[in-house]
Amino acid sequence: MQDYTGVAKKNPRQLTAMIQRGVPPALRGQIWQLFAKSKDHQLEEKFVELLQSSSTHEKQITRDLSRTFPNIEYFQEGGGGQDALFNVVKAYSLYDAEVGYCQGLSFVVGPLLLNMPEEEAFCILVRMMNTYQMRGHYTPDMGELQLRLFQFEQLMDETVPLVAKHLRNQGIRSTMYASQWFMTLFAYKFPLDLVFRVFDIILVEGIESILRFAIALLKASHDKILNLDFEVLVEFLKSGLFEYYMNDAGMFIQDASNVKVTPRMLTQYTQRYHAMVQKQQAEQAAEESAREANKQLAAQVRSLEAALSQLNKEHVELARELITRKVEMAQLSDRNDVLTQKVSDLTKIVDAQGKEVEERYKDEIQSVLKKNMDILKKNEQLEDQLSYMESELVETKMKYAEGEIERDALSRRLNDMKKALGSN
């Protein structure tokens, strides 16, 4: 422990072999912290600070406490473990708001608390989430978990192809059983002795080593798996798979170490996964685009159908109106024919009566015309006489005017003579 870093650099294989043989239980907590390089006084102070705040996840955390390691005395009510578990999980939900809380976290924190105080468990949890890339197991999209499951399925096809084929034939996907393995590091059901040994290896080699443990479990129960059907098989994969190693954790570690998982293989699997995701995203985008286009087309169809329905209504109304107008025109045409006939009949009657009247009053009309002629002649004579009399009147007036003038002249002469005589 005093020169862990030096031994890890100089003799990594020797160190791995020693760890595979088992870490002394009394030293496990300290060694785990050395493996993870998690000792951080500032982070421990942050943990104490976070405990003073409230988390929106507290009710859910409390509700799950009794379901986390219920058979271990330390985590039973009054054992002290529930309070420590609550504190660490609550503090992390505040420390990483995006992850918040997930029940799987409690199964990761539990083994840590069985080997160290809660503030140190909090520090190593933060380290595991970030440095060991476990955080992506609990984020909303669970991106790293999906990648891990894909890598696991690829390994199954290469190492246990018959098991992989049988599970596919039974309709069993890795998400139905392996998600719990990876999110809890096998702690949700497996015996603690096995879980501690899994933690030993993961903290030294990285989270990818969990794939070797998963394949080792399938190999150990290879023949049994092939003879089980859906319901029994799913339950066996979740809860009974560890029975083969129940009394021999060392064999579990040895079998897992014999499973070939190289960085190159994982890189290839990762590339395949990202290519698959990109293809799925492109297909989803295309489907979404098609769905949106269909939605718009459906809206256009509904609009056109509504317009067509309205046009049909208007067409029916126009047809009715046209029929009404045709009926009215037919009626008017009939009335027009009747009136035309009446006018023709009346014209004939008037023409006939006119001739009759003309014959009947012809003599009277001639007599009246003659009288009118006589009257016209008399009027002409009277007009001539009137014209003559008017000319005579004018001449008389002229003579009268001349007489007046002469009279005035004589009157003046008389006055002049009277004046002349008077002066004598």
Salt bridges, closest charged atoms under 4 A:
GLU44 OE2 - LYS39 NZ 3.24
GLU44 OE1 - HIS41 ND1 3.99
GLU49 OE2 - LYS46 NZ 3.87
GLU58 OE2 - LYS90 NZ 3.64
ASP64 OD1 - ARG67 NH2 2.28
ASP96 OD2 - ARG135 NE 2.56
GLU98 OE1 - ARG135 NH2 2.67
GLU120 OE2 - LYS39 NZ 2.74
GLU144 OE1 - ARG148 NH2 3.47
ASP157 OD1 - ARG168 NH1 2.95
ASP200 OD2 - ARG28 NH2 2.94
GLU205 OE1 - ARG212 NH2 2.05
ASP223 OD1 - HIS222 ND1 3.14
GLU288 OE1 - ARG291 NH1 2.65
GLU292 OE1 - LYS295 NZ 3.85
GLU321 OE2 - ARG325 NH2 3.63
GLU328 OE1 - ARG325 NH1 3.45
GLU356 OE2 - ARG360 NH2 2.84
GLU395 OE2 - LYS399 NZ 3.77
GLU404 OE1 - ARG407 NH2 2.98
ASP408 OD1 - ARG407 NH2 3.74
